[in-house]
Amino acid sequence: MKMQDMSKSAIQESAVEATIVTGCCNVYFFQRRTVMCRTLIFLASFILVLGSVSNAAEIFWSDGDATHNHLWTDPDNWLGGVVPGPGDEAQVLSPEADAGHGPIIRDGMNIKLLGLKNELAGRPGKPELTMTGGKLELTDFVWWGDYDNIEAFWYHSGGTVTVANEFELGWGPGTGGAGTLDMSGGTITAGRLVIPTSSGAYGHFYLRGGTFTVRESGGLRINANGLIDFGEGVLVLEGDERSRIDDFIGAGQITAYGGIGTVLVTYIGGTTKVTAIGSPKATEPYPADEATDVLREVVLGWMPGIYAPPTNGHKLYLSESFRDVNDGVGGMALDANDYTPPQRLDLGTIYYWRIDEINGPPDYTVYQGNVWSFTTEPVGYPVDGANITATASSVGQADFGPEKTIDRSGLDADDLHSTAATDMWLSANEPQGAWIQYELDKVYKLHEMWVWNSNQVFEALFGFGMKDVAVEYSTDGAAWTALAGLPQFTKAPGAAGYAHDTTVDFGGALAKYVRLTATSNWGGVLPQYGLSEVRFFYIPVVAREPSPESGAADVDVNVILGWRAGREAGTHDVYVSADEQAVTDGTAAVATANDASYSPPDLDLASTYYWRVDEVNDAETPAIWQGDVWNFATQEFIVVDDFEDYNDWPPHEIYTTWQDGYENPANGSQVGNLTPPLVETTIVHGGYQSMPLFYSNTGGATYSEAIRTFAAGQDWTKHGIQTLVLYFHGTEGNTGQLYVQINGTKVPYPGDVADLAQSQWKQWNVELGSLGLDLQSVTRLTIGVDGNGAAGTLYVDDIVLYRLAPEPVGQI
């Protein structure tokens, strides 16, 4: 085949395999293009070969800074500023406080090492490594979780790892270390896989996806505390390993889907392949088993069994009776793996449910499910004691103040009270009776009040506990209403472990103030009155649990607001505005929503919005419950392209999105490097990657452009967009005039043309309003360089849209 007859795809397929480095007159095939040999390329290759010969060294990961990029290739992340090379052993160690700040290996990174380990006595911690792409070659070993009191995690979702010898998870001479490999994609190939190396350690391998290959026959070893749990991943072993795998399965050291799936083992052509299938039973219930505070309008869901057919594949049992569900009483056939009860469930009720998965014809095997449960939301929720102020008619002494009745002092985790007098309120001598009053932070619809009476050790002798009590409530502290049908307050035992034993029913009364007035106590000896604790419960009629949370930042301008609806709401009045006072006063524009969600139209970038939800029901009193005012801040900019999503594999190469002049002789541009990584990973403005743009307006080329065409037109007039911002980085010797084109309209760079030759990042703000263009449907963005004979290398990064763009510092 002649060179001029080779298609672009043919060159790509043959490129990497056919690189020739013998002299300046040879032809080089690279991944994308065919170019003539240059002495400079040969020299660079020679230097790289020489540079790979070095003395082995231990190089330590040193980055515990949560704000840093954690990239493996960043010298600032390694002790001494040296990235480990082909002859080095990389030590990844992190104290527990720095867990999660381990190295990241991603697309475009090609790393070669002697070894990788966490092995240093006296350095306990939780080191991590995350690999999402790229290539990692170990010419010797991986020892992961390799010393006492080290708990190491490796998260592998993409990329390729090759290990010449052993890949070990867990080792240690004493108490042992722990190594965990969580693999959900990519490939790993090793001579041997050992989980763990020593009996005192443990190793876990979760093979959720991807392929792990063990090259050496008998190279898989799983010791006492080792486990492989299969998901959708594949384990490939050299030789016939079926009997050994069966032994590991029998010992519980190889499982599938957490023990509910089935491990499959095949032997074909000298290779053993281990995979798994999921459970035939229903799994992963929603709500989770034993969940509490579940909405009465819940939608039940589950992961279906692998054999369930699309029609009548599930049978649901749902009841308040465990026995009925357990015994399979009733039940209904379902097609989908979700179910909405036809009526709202009862409050504060435990529901039991079970899903039987039913096989299709001809056998119709039934895989009986587990019995799950959940508890619906309670009738009332406790008012936080921090939102209550307590006052009293008197205090016996300073340590017996009324605040003790709302601050949980004396209560243990099970709400059982102590006998310590300083954990309670006690009045002074009051022959006419005493009162204690509670001011809540706002008006609540009260459900009930729990009472723990005075519980001093002398209670049997003196009986300070309240007996006959009047309860009044008020919304304003001026007009009071007496609560009818009150019980006597029960006498406390004067013993530790005292549970509340009096409940006062408020029946949904509206109150901000509650006053208790005692006219008698249980002793009748001293005119003093005491109380250990009270707790108020309210009915949730106000909108709550906003999404996004109040105070959230960087919120998408297309956000859908959500909340947990008030219990009596029929509809929801939603106020959204950048004017906080207008929302507070209810003068902002209001929208009515039928569901507990609302999508506000056309929010602006870099803006703070205030919102509230009033719950409305004309059949209730009051008809409207005004909500709290929440707020969120929208994102500062919209990304057009930050060049982070490209890699070296089809169809994600950068030149497939940014078209260059490869097949257009008039266009002298080349997008992307000739050899991987195709993107630039060192000269970057933000993130980890930028776009390299090589240009040469020579040899028939009259311009150089990189062109991105959007599948759907972008509206650059929404959200208050004013400015297109892009960052470019020149190279010494660059010539020409930089420009952009928006839908074909050219906008020249207004700064000094010499900026193109500056080896630093420059910010270019393009004020869109001054262009006189219709920007409601932008379908094409072009970055180009004009000028006869202009040539050079340019890097572009972070093309974004702003409402309030940052001013270029010391630039145009």
C-alpha positions, 0 to 999 in steps of 0.5 A: 500500500502506498502512503498516499492510499492509506486512509486515516483509520488505516494509519491509526490502526497500524501506527503504534506498531510500526514506529521506526527510529533509525535515521533522519530519512526514515518514515515514522507512523504515529497514531494519527498521521504520517510525518517525515523523520526529523533529527530532533525526534530521533534525538528526543527518543535517544534521550528518553532511552538514556533517561530511563536508566537510573538507580532504583530509589524509594520515592514517597507520596507526600500529598495530604492536601485536600485542595491539591490535584493528587495527580501521580504525574505532578512532582509537587505530590512526591517527596523531593519533587521527584515523580517515580521513574522506571527503576523506582519503588513508589511508596504510597503512605497516608495517615488516617487523617489524610485518607482519600488524598492518595494518587490519581492515575487517569487517561493520558498517563503512561507510568512505568515503575519497578514496584508499588507498595505501602510498606513502612514500619510504624506508619499506620494509615489508610493510603488510597490509589484511584485509577480511572485510565492510563497505563501503569507498568510494574516491572516487578511487584505490587504490595498493597496494604503491606505492613501492620496497621495499614489499611490500603484501598485501590479503586480501579475503574479504568486503564491498564495495569501490568505487573511482571510478578506478584500483585499482593493484597495484605501482608504484615509480620505482626497484626498484619496489614489490609489491602482492598482492590475495588475494580469496576473497569479496565484491565489488570494483568499480573504474574501472580495474585495473592490475597493476602500474603500472610495469615495475620493480614487480610485482603479483599478483591471486589471484582465488580467489572473489568478483567483481571488476568493471572499469567502464571499457572497456579498463580492465584493464592487466597489465604485465610483472611482473603476474599474475592467477591464477583460482580460483573468482572472477569478473572482469567487464570492460566491452566485448569484451575477449576478444582482450586476455584471450587475449593475457594467457593466451598470455603467462602473465599470466592463469592458472587454479589455479596454471597447472593449470586452464583460463581461460574467457572469454565475451562477452555483452551488451556485457560480458566475463566471465572465469572458470576451471575446475580441472584435469582432473588429480589435484592436491594430494596428501596426503602432499605430494610428497616428504614425509618421516617419513610414517606407515606407516599412511598414508591417501593423498588428493588433489584429484580432477580436475573431470571424474572420475565418482563410479564408477571415476573414479581409477586409482592406481599405487603402488610402490617402483619409480619406473619401474613407476609412471611406466610405468603398470604395474598400477594399481587403479580407485577410486571415492573420492579416498583410499586406505588400503594394505591392509598397513603400508608398510615403514620408511624406504622411498621410495614413488612414486604416481600418480593418473590421472583417467578421464573418464566415458562416452562418451569415457573420456579419461584425464588422466595424473597426475604421479608423486609420492613420499613417504618413510616413517618411518625405522627409528630416530630420532636421540637429541638430543645435548642429552639425552646426557652424555659422560664419558671416562677422560681428556682430553688437554687442556681443548679435547679434551673428550668432549662434543665427540663429541655436540655436532655441533662439526665437522659441517656441514649435510651431516653431514661432519666437519672436521679441527679437533682442537678439534672432537674428543675425545682422551684422555691417554696411556693404555697400557692403553686408554681409554674414553668413556661416554654417559648418555642422558636415559632408557632407549631401545630403541636401533637403531644408532650412527653413528661418525665416528672421530678425523679430525685432519690428523695422523691418517695419522701418529699414528692416534689413531682407535679401532680395536678397541673393546668396546661395552657397554650398561646400563639402570642404569649398574651391570649391563652387557651386552657387544654382540656382533658388533662391527666394527672402527672404520674409520680416518678419512682425516684430510681435511675432508668426512668422512662417518661410516663405521662403524655399530654395530647395537644390535638394539633393546637397551634402554639408558640408558648406553653405554660404548666401550672402545678397546684399540688405535688405528690408529697404534700409536705413541702410547697416545692414543685419539680420536673425532670424533662419535657419534650414537645412533638409537632405535626410537620405542616411546613415545607422542610428538607429543601433540595438543594440545601439552604446555603448551597453553592455552585448550584446548576442554573437549571436546578429543579427545587425540591422539598418535603411537603407539609402533611396537610398541603394541597398545593404549594406556593413557591416564591423565588427571587434574588431579592431576599426581602421580596421573598420574606414579604411574599411580594416576589412572583409566586408559582403554584406547584401541585407536587413538591418540586419546581423548576424556576425559569432562566436563573442567572449565573453567579447569583444568590437566590432566595426561595420559600414554599408556603403550603396551601390547603383551603380545607384546613385551619390555617389555610396557609403555612408559611415556609422558611426562607432558604437560599442557594448560589448558582454556578459562576460559569457554564463550561463550553469545553474544559478538555477533560473528557478526551482520551486516546481511544475512539471515539474520545480523541480530541480531534474527533470533536475539534476538527482540524486541517488533517484532510483539508490542505487549506487548513494548516492546523493539527489538533492533538499530539501525534503520539499519546497522550493526544491531549496536553497534560503538563501545560494546563490552565485548570483541571488536568488537560488542555488542547494542543493546537499546532499550526502552519500557514505554509505549503498551500495552507492559508489559515489554521483552524480548530472547529467544534460543531455542536450537535444542538444549538447552544443558547448563549443569551440565557442565564445572563450570559455576557462574556465568552472566556477562553485561556490560551498559552503561547510558545516562543517563536509563535507568529500570526493573529489569533481569532475566534469565530462564532457561527462563522463571524470572526472576532480577532484577538484585540491584545498584543499579537506578541501574546501568541509567543508568550509562554504563559496563560492569557485570559481572553474575554470576548464581550458577546453583547458587542458582536451584534450576533444572534446567539440563541443558537450557537452551532459552531465555535472556531479557534484559528490563527491568521497570517501568511507563513504564520506557524507555531504551537498553541494551547487552549483551555477552559472555554467558558461562559460568564455573566460576570467574567473575571477581569484579566490580571495585567492583560487586555 
